[in-house]
Amino acid sequence: VMNRLLRNPVAASFGTAAGSGISSIGGMEIIGKTGTTQDWKDYMFMGVSPYYVTAVWYGYDEPHSMGGNLNAQNSKVPQIAYKNYATAVLTGKEHKNFPYDSDVVSQRFCTETGDLAGPNCPGTEVGYYLADNVPALCSAHN
């Protein structure tokens, strides 16, 4: 479930690492998560391939605000570093896919309630659930 959720930051159009070119490297799927401290002193990217888990940190040894936000150029530095690193270490590796558990199912859910989406839900997204832990159908938008 977590591997599927961590596709969003790198692959979805709304992801904080969208457009970084790291959703696939060498034909292998990449998942990951961006991050920053609230005072803009550190920027991070955690990238995961079927082979490696790698964290990249960008900041100063002595805390110093770099200003900005997650859309600023500073937030892209760890993503660029990860892309360069992953390209180097994955080149020539045998293609692998992430293993996915057959007990995980995808369903559309209501973005307002978190329950399974019904036909009248105003907004929906795809969620991933263990087959024995799927939420009930949304009753708020009948």
C-alpha positions in Angstrom: 0.0 0.0 0.0 2.8 2.4 0.9 4.7 1.9 -2.3 1.5 2.8 -4.3 0.9 5.9 -2.2 4.5 7.0 -2.6 4.0 7.1 -6.4 2.0 10.3 -6.0 4.9 12.7 -5.1 6.9 11.7 -8.2 4.3 10.7 -10.7 1.0 12.5 -10.0 0.6 16.0 -11.6 0.0 17.4 -8.1 3.0 15.7 -6.6 5.8 17.8 -4.9 8.4 16.1 -7.1 6.2 16.1 -10.3 8.1 17.1 -13.4 11.5 16.1 -11.9 11.9 13.2 -14.3 12.4 10.7 -11.5 9.1 8.7 -11.8 11.1 6.2 -13.9 14.8 5.8 -14.2 16.3 3.2 -16.6 12.7 1.9 -17.1 12.3 1.1 -13.4 9.6 2.7 -11.3 10.8 5.1 -8.7 8.7 6.1 -5.6 9.6 8.8 -3.2 8.8 11.6 -0.8 9.9 15.3 -0.6 10.3 17.2 2.6 11.4 20.4 4.3 11.6 21.8 7.7 9.1 24.5 8.6 11.7 27.2 8.8 13.1 26.3 5.3 16.5 25.3 6.6 16.6 21.8 5.2 15.2 20.2 2.0 15.1 16.4 1.6 14.1 13.8 -0.9 13.8 10.1 -0.2 13.9 8.0 -3.3 13.2 4.3 -3.6 13.9 2.0 -6.5 13.4 -1.8 -6.6 17.2 -1.9 -5.7 17.9 1.0 -3.3 16.5 3.3 -0.8 18.3 6.7 -0.8 17.9 9.9 1.2 19.3 13.2 -0.1 19.6 16.2 2.3 20.2 19.8 1.2 21.1 22.4 3.8 23.9 24.0 5.9 25.8 22.4 8.8 24.9 25.4 10.8 21.1 26.1 10.4 20.5 28.9 8.0 17.2 29.7 6.4 17.2 29.3 2.6 13.8 30.9 2.4 11.1 29.9 -0.1 8.7 27.0 -0.2 8.4 23.5 -1.7 8.0 25.0 -5.1 11.2 27.0 -4.9 14.3 26.1 -6.7 15.9 24.9 -3.4 13.4 22.1 -3.1 14.5 20.7 -6.5 18.2 20.4 -5.5 17.8 17.1 -3.7 15.6 15.7 -6.5 18.2 16.6 -9.1 20.9 15.0 -7.0 18.8 11.9 -6.5 18.1 11.7 -10.2 21.8 11.9 -11.1 22.7 9.4 -8.4 20.0 6.9 -9.3 20.7 7.1 -13.0 24.4 6.3 -12.3 23.7 3.3 -9.9 20.8 1.9 -11.9 22.4 2.0 -15.3 23.1 -1.6 -16.4 21.0 -3.2 -13.6 18.6 -5.9 -14.6 15.1 -4.5 -14.8 13.0 -5.1 -11.7 9.5 -4.2 -10.6 8.4 -3.5 -7.0 6.6 -6.6 -5.6 2.9 -5.9 -5.0 0.8 -7.9 -2.6 -2.2 -9.5 -4.4 -4.3 -8.6 -1.2 -4.0 -4.9 -2.1 -7.0 -3.5 -4.1 -7.5 -0.1 -5.6 -10.9 1.7 -5.2 -12.1 5.2 -5.8 -12.8 7.1 -2.5 -14.7 10.2 -1.7 -12.2 13.0 -1.0 -14.6 14.6 1.6 -15.4 11.6 3.7 -12.7 9.0 3.0 -15.3 6.4 2.3 -15.7 4.5 -0.9 -17.0 6.9 -3.6 -20.6 6.7 -4.6 -22.0 8.2 -7.9 -22.8 11.6 -6.2 -19.5 12.2 -4.4 -18.2 15.7 -5.5 -14.5 14.6 -5.6 -12.8 11.3 -5.8 -9.3 9.9 -5.9 -7.9 6.3 -6.2 -6.9 4.7 -2.9 -5.2 1.4 -2.1 -6.5 -0.9 0.6 -5.9 -4.3 2.0 -8.8 -6.4 0.6 -10.1 -7.1 4.1 -9.9 -3.4 5.1 -11.9 -1.5 2.5 -14.0 1.4 3.9 -17.8 1.4 3.6 -19.6 3.2 0.8 -20.0 7.0 1.3 -23.4 7.7 2.8 -22.9 11.5 2.9 -23.6 12.0 -0.8 -26.6 9.8 -1.6 
